[in-house]
């Protein structure tokens, strides 16, 4: 029997066939049928620029909190203990500077929009992550886990209101389930929409970057007779076994969509990274993050509405580089507190482990989307749950900081070549045009053709506005 268990499965350990069926098909693939259906309908955006320009969204979540002051909002004239070790470089857009360690993205600045005035004031990975992924404040601030009463994630809502055609999943997340030391980070699932709105989660197997589950690693549809036999057997077991009873209509629909997906060759092709030329895969970087972004491009191109990429876990991973030499591609979370147990020194970690693969893969994604004519209809957002403290601490790191931080946008509905908002001279507080998580969420919904003031309903029929803020008009128009 399909088990919609409330406890999350830790995908860092990989999935059995049964777990994959439960978490994958029992999650995102049931968005249209799960309890807590929404009656919200995407409306018209009037003459507001950017409305509905994006067909898909790729959300790049830099878990741990990237240092705004060392990446997007540098302060070269601040005291040494604030400005840090890195230098700013000019970008393609006159007057816009970013860190010297993102040279490829600097050359693409005319396609990018940088927000330097994000703020919510929360310095906890869990509750701040919830806020950035839902646009809502959680009921409890701190390192808490998800609950069935949580507001749905951005991807869950878009997947519900704009389900894809055919058998594609509406919301995909990879390559791992993000957790703090105490709990799974909340706000990244279906919340009160139920498990049917959870993302279809993928994970890289040990020693490789083939994220597709075994059932989708085939060159065409699975044998139709074999699938029909499986479906008939399941129906007999669920319908005729004593004491099991019948599953509800919602779960019946889950199974139906699961079988449809397995029988659809176009779905299998979308998940097949091995179909990409070697030069393309190498351009993104032969590491978990780079290959995840490449798969996100394939899924967006196929029509998946939302793909969320989580920066890979702290565990050291290795891959062979182009010369056949072991190339360390460890990408610890962006939680660069300093030289102490369980933490990383901010500057060497950014310089050696974090910024190079971010620059390589992100620039590849933007260029690839543009070359394929997809950038105008694919919204891409890079964000963490917060930034880092302006002052370097005694351990050569920076600490959690939610008073002001930065994020970056590109693609469908977004104006390129701009910086919106500003922090003060020390990068400690917003100095102009502060942007909150509710406005960020509203901007994403707007670009995807969903009215931010539309309502969605929980399992009891209670209405909730999608976003409590308005889109940031200055960002729109791409």
Buried (B, 14 or more C-beta within 10 A) or exposed (E): EBEBEEEBBBBBEEBEEEBBBBBBBBBBBBBBBBBBBBEBEBEEBEEBBBBBBBBBBBBBBBBBBBBBBBBBBBBEEBEEEBBBEBEBBEBBBEEBBBBBBBBBBBEBBEBBBBBBBBBBBBBBBBBBBBBBBBBBBBEBBBBBBBEBEBBBBBBBBBBBBBBBEEBBBBBBBBBBBBBBEEBBBBBBBBBBBBBBBBBBBBBBBEEEBBBBBEBBEBEEBBEEEEBEEBBEEBBEEBEEEEEEEEBEEBBBBBBBBBBBBBBBEEBBBBBBBEEBEEEBBBBBBBBBBBBBBBBBBBBBBBBBBBBBBBBBBBEEBEBEBEEEEEBEBBBBBBBBBBBEEEBBBBBBBBBEBBBBBBBBBBBBBBBBBBEEEBBBBBBBBBBBBBBBBBBBBEBBBBBBBBBBBBBBBBBBBBBBBBBBBBBBEBBBEBBEEBBBBBBBBBBBBBBBBBBBBBBBBBBEEEEBBBBBBBBBBBBBBB
